[in-house]
Amino acid sequence: MSVPAVSSMDAPAVKLSTACRLWIAALAIVIVAELIGSFSIAVGPARIVLLPLLWALLMGAALGLLARRLPVAARIDLDAQHLAAAILQPALLLFIAKLGLLVGGSLPKIAATGFGLVFQEFGHFLGTAVFGLPVALLLGIKRQAIGATFSVGREPSLAIIGERFGMNSPEGHGVLAEYLTGSVFGTVFIALLAGLLASSGVFHPLALAMGAGVGSGSMMAAAAGSIAAQQTPEMAREVAAFAGASNLITTTIGTYFTLYLSLPFTIWAYRHLEPLIGRRTVASIDEPAATVAESRPFRLGFGMLALVWLLVGAIGVCANRLGFGTPVDLRVLGGMGLIVAAVAAGYALYLLTRRRVPAVIWVSVVGMFLTSPAFPAAALVADLTGSVNFLALATPIITFAGLSIAKDVPAFRRLGWRIVVTSFAANAGTFLGATLIAQFFMHPHA
């Protein structure tokens, strides 16, 4: 038995049993991950925070890798993995909507941060490619380098690459590999790098603080902690404030930088640099045939997309309850309903404008408008949607990323240690690029 989950006649149908196994597995993983909770590990003056979304990512990947050894009822087979990849892209729009709702109410705060905090975003979103892309090409990585180095590979980056290239593309494999390596190693690396630069005295502490806002809460906290630990108490408070403001811009308005500046620049740079410095190694995968040959892309119709948003939203409510202790009441349900409605409205605009502007932009704009001073009910919307923590949405979304990873292991295995080195270069690039630009604006006041 199957359900009509596709919008084109040549795409495969989803077996009901496969869909049920996948959703039940996702719910179970989110519950376990939230019950495990967060852990902090001291690394010198910094603290590394391991969030539930990391456990969810690892558990989802493990289920896929162990599929052949599990009972049929618990098996996440290849069809289920491809369905998880299809669900991941529309699910990420919920996260984009939540970020848009956050930035709408913070527009006055962002406007008051000054030119340094605005222009350092160019460093965040061009530094990854400037530092990371040449390293990737010298190591023999091909088109995966675009997805791995156009940003630090956080949730909005997954949505952008998924919409532009598809998650089964080499670029999709690159951004997933960057997300995985960044989640596992990125926090440790950025904390050590920030501490080293802070102790050198080369950069102003506030320039380093702005560089710390790379778009990841855990990485920002680790980097800011390393910097603040070496400052006076007063300067330490300023470091935390500037790092938080920078991270807010990076995770919200930064989506536009990524889409319209960083990604086109990385594609352009790849075309020109690859013939000059590109090498061929075991990591040189132009088209990962092992994955593409068995690809089962599911094209979800609007009705199934709405079902995905509702189900992921429901799992997000569970994560919100378990991870943050927020009771499941009318306020939370109303907040999640508004997030889903913002996604639906943004996607409808995307379709009405014939897909000329990416869905992530429409969804983000709708979210920002609903909490901006221009909307009469902005305060009510902000209050309701504020009851849903954005990390509670990230956990179920990243669960589907984990559940989809196993099908791409052959490609990731060939990338191997090279993608880890590339990830470090991209992370260093975003931090150093933003810090250098911020330092230019801070210099007169240093």
Helices and strands as residue ranges (DSSP letters): E 2-3, E 14-15, H 16-36, E 39-43, E 46-50, H 52-65, G 67-69, G 72-74, H 78-111, H 115-138, H 144-149, H 155-164, H 170-181, I 182-186, H 187-200, H 205-212, H 217-228, H 233-251, H 254-257, I 258-262, H 263-277, H 289-292, H 302-324, H 330-352, H 359-371, H 378-385, H 390-405, G 406-408, H 409-442, G 443-445
